[in-house]
Amino acid sequence: MKKGKRGWALITLAVMVMTLWCSSASAAGTWAVVSGTAYLNVRQQPSATSAWKGSAARGAWVEILSSAGNNWYYCRVVSSNVYGYMSGNYLQTASQSSSGTASGNGTVYNPGTYVNLRAYPSYEGAVVGQVPSGAMVRILANENGWYYVQMNGVYGYMRQEFVQTSGSSGGSVAWVNTANHGKLNLRKGPSASAAVSGSYAYGTQVNVLLKGNIYWMVKVNGVTGFMDSSYLSTGSVTPTAAPTYVPWPTVVPGYGYALVKTVHSKVYPGQTVRLNMRQSPSSTAKVLTQLAAETRLDVLSQGVTWCKVRTNTGLTGYVQTQYITLFNLPSIPTKQVVNGKTYVNLRAGAGSNYQVLRQVWSGATVTVMTPGDVWTQVSYEGLTGYMMTQFLK
C-alpha cells in the first residue's frame, strides 16, 4: 500500500523533530561563564555577521540550550533572559580549563616591597593601588601575562610573576561563611529565583567547579548547584569570620564601584541596550564607548544624576546614575562647603559670570548632583546650582 504525499511529509517532519531534539538534548542544561573577552555578543543566527540581539559581560552566566555546530551554541543569558547564538570560543564550562577564567586566590610575592595594581593590563596602565608582599588577592582572569584581581573591593591588573596562585576554578574549595552563621541555599541555577535544592550550614565545605558573577557553581555532598559567592570563603581551614586582607597603603579617594544595569530595548522587546559613556556629563556630549549590562566600573566621583567613572581599560568618562547600581557608596552623595570662615557662591550656571543664587556658608552640607573637575552641580535647601569644586570636600 502506497503512502500519500501527506503521510511522507508527516514522517519526514517527525524525523526532523527527533533529530533536533537529540541535538538539543546533548547540550541542554549546560551552564557556562563568559570568558576571555570584556563582553560576548548574542546573535540572531550562529554567525559573527548575524544581527545583534544583546551581549553578556565577562563572568556572566549563560545557559547553553543546544549546539549549532562550528563552535556556536544557542543560549540564554541569565541576567537579561536574552536568547540567541553565542560563540563557544568565549564560553567556559565546569569541564573546561581556560586561561581567561577565574582561578582562585593568590598571594602577592615581592619580598620587602609591594606590587602595583594597574587599571589595565599594561605597564602604561594607571596605578590604582600598591599591594604589599604577602597580601591575598582573588584572581578573576588571566590576560596575556597579567592577572585581573580583586582585593577589598578594588579591581585591577598585576603581572603574573608577582602572584603565587592557589586553587583553580575546577578544583578549589570554599566554606559556607554566612554573616549570621545561618544556612546557605544551594540553587539549581545561577539566580536568586532558581529553585532551591538544599540548604547547608555555616562551615560546610564545598568544591568550587566554576566561578561567575555573583554565583559560583559548586558540588557539595555529591549535589551540584549554585551558591551566592558573597557567602563563601576560600582558604585552607574553615573560616570563623570574613577573609582578612592586608590594608591598602594607597587608595583612590572616594573609591567605590558600580555595575551597569540591564536595560531592555523599548523598540525591540527582549533585547538589551548598552549604556553610553560620555566625555562630559551631558546627554549631548561625545560618546566615548558603549557599556554592556553587568560591566564593572570604578566610580571616581558620585552624583545623583551623573557619575564620573573609569573602565577596567583605564577609559574615564561620565554615565547617568539611574543606569548603574552603586556599591560601597552612600545612597545620597554629599560634600561639605569649605572656605575658611566665609561663604561660597551658589551660581545658576557653571561659570563665574552666572547669577549668584545664594551664598552658602563654610561648613554647610550640599548634595552632589553632577560632579565636575572645575564646577560641581549641587543642591542646597531647595536650590540647584553650581559651586567651584575646589571648595567642596
C-alpha positions in Angstrom: 0.0 0.0 0.0 1.5 3.3 -1.1 1.7 6.2 1.3 0.3 9.5 0.1 2.3 12.8 0.0 0.8 13.9 3.3 1.9 10.7 5.0 5.5 11.0 3.8 5.5 14.7 4.9 4.4 13.7 8.4 7.1 11.0 8.6 9.8 13.5 7.4 8.6 16.1 9.9 8.8 13.6 12.7 12.4 12.6 11.8 13.4 16.3 11.7 11.9 16.9 15.1 13.6 13.9 16.6 16.9 15.0 15.1 16.6 18.5 16.5 15.6 17.1 19.9 18.6 14.8 20.1 20.9 17.7 19.1 19.4 19.9 21.7 19.4 17.3 24.4 23.1 16.7 24.1 23.9 20.3 25.3 20.7 21.4 27.2 21.2 22.1 30.8 24.9 23.0 30.4 26.0 26.2 32.3 28.8 28.4 31.2 30.6 31.6 32.1 31.6 34.3 29.6 35.4 34.2 29.5 38.4 35.8 27.7 36.6 38.9 26.5 35.1 42.0 28.1 31.7 41.1 26.7 30.3 38.5 24.3 27.7 39.3 21.7 24.4 37.4 21.3 23.5 36.9 17.7 20.2 36.0 15.9 22.0 33.3 13.9 25.2 31.3 14.5 27.4 33.7 12.7 29.6 36.7 13.7 27.9 38.7 10.9 24.3 37.9 12.1 22.1 40.5 13.6 23.0 41.6 17.2 20.5 40.8 19.9 22.4 41.7 23.0 25.6 40.9 24.9 26.9 39.4 28.2 29.8 40.8 30.2 32.8 38.8 31.3 31.8 36.5 34.2 28.1 36.5 33.2 26.3 33.2 33.5 24.9 31.6 30.3 22.6 28.5 29.9 23.6 26.5 26.8 20.4 25.1 25.3 21.7 23.4 22.1 24.7 23.2 19.7 24.6 24.8 16.3 27.9 23.4 15.0 31.2 25.2 14.3 31.5 26.0 18.0 28.3 28.1 18.1 25.6 27.5 20.7 22.0 28.6 21.2 22.0 30.1 24.7 20.1 32.1 27.3 21.8 34.9 29.2 20.7 34.5 32.8 20.9 38.2 33.8 18.9 39.6 30.8 17.0 36.5 29.7 18.0 37.2 26.1 18.1 34.1 23.8 20.4 33.8 20.9 23.6 32.3 19.5 27.0 32.8 21.1 30.5 31.8 20.2 31.8 28.8 22.1 35.3 30.3 21.9 34.3 32.6 24.8 32.2 30.3 26.9 33.8 28.2 29.7 32.0 25.2 31.3 33.0 23.4 34.5 34.7 20.7 32.5 36.9 23.1 30.6 40.1 24.8 31.6 40.5 28.3 30.1 43.2 30.9 30.7 40.6 33.7 30.8 38.6 32.4 33.8 38.7 32.8 37.5 41.5 30.8 39.1 41.0 31.1 42.9 43.2 33.0 45.3 46.8 34.2 45.0 49.4 35.7 47.3 51.4 38.8 46.2 55.1 37.9 46.3 57.7 40.7 46.1 59.7 40.5 49.3 60.3 43.7 51.2 58.2 45.9 48.9 54.9 46.0 47.0 53.4 45.3 43.6 51.5 47.9 41.6 47.8 47.3 40.8 47.0 48.8 37.4 43.9 50.0 35.6 44.5 47.8 32.6 47.0 45.0 31.6 50.0 47.1 30.6 52.8 49.0 32.3 51.2 52.1 30.8 48.1 51.5 32.9 47.4 53.9 35.7 48.4 52.7 39.2 45.2 52.3 41.2 46.9 50.8 44.3 50.0 49.3 45.7 49.6 45.9 47.3 52.3 44.8 49.8 54.0 41.5 49.5 52.1 38.8 51.4 48.7 40.2 50.8 46.0 37.9 49.4 44.1 38.7 46.2 41.3 37.0 44.4 42.3 36.1 40.8 39.4 36.7 38.3 41.1 36.3 34.9 44.4 35.7 33.1 45.2 38.0 30.2 48.5 37.9 28.3 50.8 37.6 31.3 48.6 39.7 33.7 46.2 38.6 36.4 42.9 40.5 36.7 42.5 40.6 40.5 40.2 41.9 43.3 41.2 43.0 46.8 39.0 44.8 49.3 36.5 45.7 46.5 39.3 47.2 44.3 39.9 45.6 40.9 43.0 45.9 38.7 45.8 44.0 36.9 49.1 42.5 38.2 52.0 40.8 36.5 51.7 37.0 36.9 55.3 36.6 38.1 54.4 38.6 41.3 51.4 36.4 42.3 51.7 32.9 43.7 48.4 31.0 42.9 46.5 28.6 45.0 43.4 26.7 43.8 41.7 26.8 40.4 38.2 27.2 39.0 37.9 23.4 38.7 39.4 22.2 41.9 39.4 24.8 44.7 37.4 24.5 47.9 35.4 27.0 49.8 33.3 27.2 53.0 29.9 28.5 53.8 30.5 31.7 55.6 27.2 33.4 56.3 27.3 36.6 58.4 24.7 35.3 60.9 26.0 31.7 60.8 22.8 30.6 59.2 22.3 28.2 56.3 23.1 28.9 52.7 20.9 27.8 49.8 22.1 25.6 47.0 20.2 26.6 43.9 19.6 24.8 40.6 20.6 27.8 38.6 22.8 30.9 39.0 19.9 33.2 40.1 18.1 34.1 43.2 14.9 33.0 41.6 16.2 29.5 40.8 14.7 26.6 42.8 16.5 25.6 46.0 17.8 22.0 46.0 19.3 22.2 49.6 20.5 24.4 52.4 23.9 24.0 54.1 25.1 25.0 57.5 27.8 27.6 58.3 31.3 26.0 57.8 30.2 23.4 55.2 33.0 22.7 52.7 32.1 22.8 49.0 34.1 22.0 45.9 34.1 25.0 43.5 33.6 23.9 39.9 33.2 27.3 38.1 33.2 30.9 39.2 31.0 33.6 37.6 29.5 36.9 38.6 27.7 36.7 42.0 27.2 32.9 41.8 29.6 30.0 41.8 28.9 26.5 40.6 29.7 24.1 43.4 29.4 20.5 44.4 28.5 19.6 48.0 27.7 16.2 49.3 27.5 14.9 45.8 25.0 17.5 44.7 25.9 20.1 42.1 24.3 23.6 42.2 24.9 27.3 42.6 25.7 29.4 45.7 26.0 33.1 46.2 29.7 33.7 46.4 29.4 36.6 48.8 28.6 33.9 51.5 31.5 31.7 50.5 35.1 32.0 51.8 38.2 30.3 50.3 41.2 29.2 52.3 42.9 26.1 53.9 40.8 25.9 57.0 37.1 26.5 57.9 36.8 30.3 58.4 35.3 31.8 61.5 34.9 35.2 60.0 35.1 37.0 56.7 38.5 36.8 54.9 41.1 39.2 56.3 43.1 41.2 53.8 46.1 43.5 54.3 45.0 47.2 54.2 45.9 49.2 51.1 48.9 51.6 51.6 47.3 53.9 48.9 43.6 54.2 48.0 41.9 56.2 45.3 39.9 58.9 47.3 36.2 58.3 47.4 36.7 54.8 45.9 33.6 52.9 45.0 32.3 50.8 42.1 29.2 50.1 40.1 27.7 47.6 37.7 25.8 48.6 34.6 22.1 47.8 34.9 20.3 45.6 32.4 18.0 47.8 30.4 15.7 46.3 27.8 15.0 48.0 24.4 11.7 49.7 24.0 11.8 49.2 20.3 13.0 45.6 20.2 11.4 43.7 23.2 13.7 41.0 24.7 16.9 42.8 23.6 19.1 44.8 25.9 20.7 48.2 25.2 24.1 49.5 26.0 24.9 52.4 28.2 26.6 55.4 26.7 29.7 56.6 28.5 30.2 60.3 27.6 33.1 62.7 27.6 31.3 65.1 29.9 28.1 64.9 32.0 25.6 65.8 29.2 23.3 63.7 27.1 24.7 65.6 24.0 28.4 65.1 24.9 30.6 62.8 22.8 30.1 59.1 23.3 33.4 57.5 24.3 32.1 53.9 24.4 29.0 51.8 25.0 28.9 49.6 28.0 27.2 46.2 28.2 25.0 45.2 31.1 26.9 44.0 34.2 30.1 45.9 33.1 32.0 46.9 36.2 33.1 50.5 36.6 35.2 52.3 39.2 33.3 55.4 40.5 35.7 58.3 40.7 33.1 60.9 41.6 29.4 60.2 42.6 26.4 62.3 41.7 22.7 62.0 41.9 22.3 62.5 38.1 25.7 61.7 36.7 28.8 59.8 37.9 32.4 60.1 36.8 33.6 56.5 36.2 36.5 54.5 34.8 36.5 51.2 32.9 38.9 48.4 33.5 40.9 49.5 30.5 41.5 53.0 32.1 39.0 54.9 30.0 37.4 57.7 32.1 34.0 59.4 31.4 30.5 60.0 32.7 27.4 57.9 32.9 23.9 58.6 34.1 23.5 57.4 37.6 20.0 55.9 37.1 21.5 53.2 34.8 24.1 51.9 37.3 24.0 50.1 40.6 26.4 51.5 43.2 28.4 49.6 45.7 30.5 50.9 48.7 29.0 54.4 48.2 26.3 56.4 50.1 22.8 56.4 48.8 22.9 60.2 48.6 26.3 61.8 47.8 27.1 64.9 49.8 30.0 67.3 50.2 30.9 69.9 52.8 31.5 73.5 51.8 35.0 74.5 52.9 36.2 78.1 52.6 37.7 79.3 55.9 35.2 81.4 57.9 33.4 82.8 54.9 31.0 81.5 52.2 30.9 80.1 48.7 28.6 81.4 45.9 26.0 79.1 44.5 25.5 80.1 40.9 22.9 79.5 38.2 25.5 78.0 35.8 29.0 76.5 35.6 30.9 79.8 35.4 31.7 82.9 37.5 29.7 85.1 35.1 26.4 83.4 36.1 23.9 84.8 38.6 24.5 84.1 42.3 21.5 82.2 43.6 22.7 82.5 47.2 25.7 82.4 49.4 26.4 79.2 51.3 28.5 79.4 54.4 31.5 77.2 55.0 30.6 74.1 56.9 27.3 73.6 55.2 26.5 70.2 53.6 25.3 70.1 50.0 24.0 67.3 47.8 26.1 66.5 44.7 24.0 66.3 41.6 26.7 66.2 38.9 30.4 66.1 39.7 32.9 68.1 37.7 36.6 68.9 37.7 36.1 72.7 38.0 32.4 73.2 38.7 30.1 70.8 40.5 26.3 70.9 40.3 24.8 70.7 43.8 21.5 71.1 45.6 21.1 73.1 48.8 17.9 73.9 50.7 15.8 73.5 47.6 18.1 75.4 45.2 20.1 73.6 42.5 23.1 75.4 41.1 26.9 75.3 40.7 29.8 75.7 43.0 33.6 75.6 42.3 34.8 72.1 43.0 37.8 73.3 44.9 35.6 74.5 47.8 33.8 71.1 48.2 35.4 68.4 50.4 
